[in-house]
Structure formats: structure tokens, C-alpha cells
Amino acid sequence: TRLLPRRLEHFKSEPFECMDAVQRFLGLPPHDYRASATRNEKGLWVIGKSKSSSERWDKTPPSPEVNATLHQFYAPWQRTLAELLRAHNLSLLPARPIPG
């Protein structure tokens, strides 16, 4: 099993670096995403039409009931992911530089 954990925060801040890492991990040839990317109204990089358009999303947070349902629904997959990460000594925490 090969895993390459990626954090959404890292992808948002360094999308091209993340995509390069994924391509290398998968053994794919490099692709210049920057050449076809633009920034949307929120400052995020997008290719094609932005999926995070402010008119598309309701800003109301989910109700406690919906939140509980989502947590319950995804709990088995979250546990499986945590077990895989532990088994392969991986972390979803941001990488820290090694002191020199």
C-alpha cells in the first residue's frame, strides 16, 4: 500500500507544489498547471470555472443535527484512515523542517 497524505491547507497555499508532488508520487510526467490556472474572487487558484463562487455556497453553518450525521457517516472511514496512517508511520500534520 502506498499513501501520500496531503492536507487541504497545504494544497490551498501551495497548489502547484502539491500537484507536482502527487505527479512524482504517481510516476506521471510533469504538467504545468500554473499555465492554465487563474485566481478566483477568493484568491484561490482554479482551472476552469471556479467551484467556490460566493453565489454558489450558502454561508450558513450546518445544524448540529446535520453535523452529527456527517460525523457519524464518515467515522468508519476516518478510523480506517487513522489506522493506515499509523501502520505506515505517516501523519497528516504539517511537515516540520529538520533542525540543522
Sequence and secondary structure as in RCSB ss.txt:
>XXXX:A:sequence
TRLLPRRLEHFKSEPFECMDAVQRFLGLPPHDYRASATRNEKGLWVIGKSKSSSERWDKTPPSPEVNATLHQFYA
PWQRTLAELLRAHNLSLLPARPIPG
>XXXX:A:secstr
       HHHHHH HHHHHHHHHHHHT     GGGGEEE TTS EEESS S  TTTS  S   HHHHHHHHHHHH
HHHHHHHHHHHHTT  SS       
